[in-house]
């Protein structure tokens, strides 16, 4: 469809990251008032490496509102 190979790889990386984010397991705490994500979650690690974001920051902001 005329998309450059470098752009295709970027698109594939973003799609793969979104799919890993969908597989992330978030545990509810305190009767649903809080949540947490395991720091050893394979899908979180894959998501962060695909998008180049910091693991600890992503883990924090998935569970906290600003």
Backbone as CSV, one residue per row, in Angstrom:
resi,resn,N_x,N_y,N_z,CA_x,CA_y,CA_z,C_x,C_y,C_z
1,UNK,0.820,-1.210,0.000,0.000,0.000,0.000,0.856,1.263,0.000
2,UNK,2.154,1.101,-0.193,3.016,2.265,-0.310,3.615,2.761,0.990
3,UNK,3.577,1.973,2.034,4.175,2.375,3.309,5.619,1.877,3.335
4,UNK,6.526,2.787,3.683,7.939,2.416,3.724,8.171,1.326,4.767
5,UNK,9.188,0.515,4.529,9.485,-0.600,5.437,9.803,-0.100,6.844
6,UNK,10.491,1.017,6.965,10.812,1.546,8.295,9.543,1.970,9.039
7,UNK,8.591,2.525,8.319,7.314,2.901,8.935,6.503,1.663,9.301
8,UNK,6.574,0.641,8.472,5.881,-0.609,8.772,6.380,-1.202,10.078
9,UNK,7.690,-1.213,10.274,8.252,-1.776,11.506,7.810,-0.968,12.726
10,UNK,7.725,0.340,12.588,7.245,1.182,13.686,5.790,0.862,13.999
11,UNK,4.986,0.711,12.982,3.575,0.369,13.163,3.444,-0.992,13.835
12,UNK,4.212,-1.966,13.377,4.166,-3.310,13.974,4.596,-3.275,15.438
13,UNK,5.608,-2.453,15.749,6.086,-2.345,17.131,4.994,-1.757,18.031
14,UNK,4.293,-0.744,17.554,3.220,-0.121,18.329,2.066,-1.099,18.525
15,UNK,1.698,-1.807,17.480,0.611,-2.796,17.589,0.986,-3.907,18.557
16,UNK,2.219,-4.394,18.483,2.671,-5.444,19.404,2.645,-4.941,20.843
17,UNK,3.052,-3.699,21.065,3.031,-3.125,22.408,1.607,-3.041,22.943
18,UNK,0.665,-2.621,22.115,-0.737,-2.533,22.532,-1.288,-3.913,22.874
19,UNK,-0.928,-4.912,22.090,-1.380,-6.277,22.375,-0.801,-6.790,23.694
20,UNK,0.465,-6.481,23.975,1.056,-6.874,25.259,0.379,-6.144,26.411
21,UNK,0.045,-4.873,26.218,-0.637,-4.111,27.254,-1.995,-4.729,27.574
22,UNK,-2.660,-5.259,26.563,-3.944,-5.921,26.774,-3.823,-7.207,27.567
23,UNK,-2.655,-7.828,27.578,-2.435,-9.063,28.331,-1.896,-8.816,29.735
24,UNK,-1.668,-7.573,30.071,-1.131,-7.200,31.380,-2.124,-7.572,32.476
25,UNK,-1.619,-8.148,33.558,-2.489,-8.539,34.668,-2.404,-7.491,35.768
26,UNK,-3.533,-6.841,36.025,-3.622,-5.810,37.057,-4.404,-6.391,38.227
27,UNK,-3.786,-6.373,39.406,-4.426,-6.925,40.599,-5.113,-5.800,41.378
28,UNK,-6.370,-6.036,41.729,-7.105,-5.084,42.545,-6.744,-5.245,44.009
29,UNK,-6.743,-4.136,44.723,-6.437,-4.133,46.151,-7.439,-3.248,46.884
30,UNK,-7.581,-3.468,48.160,-8.447,-2.666,49.043,-9.846,-2.489,48.455
31,UNK,-10.501,-3.592,48.171,-11.877,-3.587,47.655,-12.041,-2.735,46.400
32,UNK,-11.063,-2.794,45.524,-11.156,-2.086,44.257,-10.747,-0.632,44.316
33,UNK,-10.285,-0.166,45.451,-9.875,1.231,45.584,-8.460,1.478,45.064
34,UNK,-7.689,0.436,44.922,-6.312,0.566,44.442,-5.987,-0.638,43.571
35,UNK,-4.877,-0.565,42.875,-4.448,-1.687,42.048,-2.930,-1.708,41.971
36,UNK,-2.411,-2.810,41.470,-0.963,-2.925,41.297,-0.666,-3.823,40.107
37,UNK,0.526,-3.652,39.578,1.024,-4.473,38.477,2.326,-5.095,38.959
38,UNK,2.475,-6.383,38.783,3.695,-7.066,39.197,4.883,-6.526,38.414
39,UNK,5.970,-6.260,39.123,7.173,-5.756,38.448,7.817,-6.831,37.583
40,UNK,7.428,-8.083,37.778,7.982,-9.185,36.995,7.069,-9.614,35.852
41,UNK,6.030,-8.853,35.588,5.086,-9.192,34.524,5.793,-9.124,33.171
42,UNK,5.787,-10.240,32.463,6.463,-10.353,31.168,5.887,-9.389,30.133
43,UNK,4.577,-9.193,30.174,3.931,-8.332,29.191,4.291,-6.859,29.418
44,UNK,4.421,-6.463,30.676,4.846,-5.093,30.966,6.274,-4.865,30.476
45,UNK,7.137,-5.825,30.691,8.525,-5.716,30.227,8.584,-5.603,28.707
46,UNK,7.807,-6.424,28.016,7.772,-6.374,26.551,7.223,-5.036,26.066
47,UNK,6.155,-4.561,26.693,5.553,-3.280,26.333,6.579,-2.154,26.451
48,UNK,7.275,-2.120,27.578,8.256,-1.055,27.819,9.425,-1.122,26.850
49,UNK,9.900,-2.308,26.566,11.028,-2.420,25.647,10.620,-2.069,24.214
50,UNK,9.413,-2.419,23.823,8.950,-2.094,22.466,8.785,-0.593,22.258
51,UNK,8.312,0.102,23.283,8.073,1.539,23.141,9.193,2.398,23.701
52,UNK,10.149,1.772,24.383,11.279,2.525,24.924,10.907,3.401,26.098
53,UNK,9.983,2.933,26.931,9.606,3.689,28.128,10.174,3.009,29.365
54,UNK,10.307,3.784,30.428,10.891,3.276,31.664,9.901,2.355,32.383
55,UNK,10.380,1.177,32.739,9.555,0.132,33.351,8.885,0.619,34.632
56,UNK,9.638,1.200,35.546,9.081,1.616,36.838,8.051,2.725,36.680
57,UNK,8.288,3.653,35.751,7.329,4.732,35.519,6.022,4.199,34.941
58,UNK,6.132,3.288,34.004,4.930,2.708,33.399,4.139,1.923,34.431
59,UNK,4.841,1.161,35.258,4.193,0.379,36.312,3.446,1.319,37.267
60,UNK,4.058,2.428,37.586,3.426,3.399,38.497,2.195,4.049,37.863
61,UNK,2.347,4.568,36.659,1.260,5.361,36.054,0.117,4.527,35.501
62,UNK,0.291,3.220,35.373,-0.851,2.382,35.015,-1.825,2.262,36.177
63,UNK,-1.343,2.517,37.384,-2.173,2.324,38.589,-2.481,3.612,39.347
64,UNK,-1.998,4.749,38.881,-2.239,6.007,39.579,-2.781,7.049,38.628
65,UNK,-3.702,7.822,39.137,-4.259,8.920,38.357,-3.534,10.211,38.728
66,UNK,-3.493,11.109,37.814,-2.870,12.397,38.107,-3.915,13.461,38.085
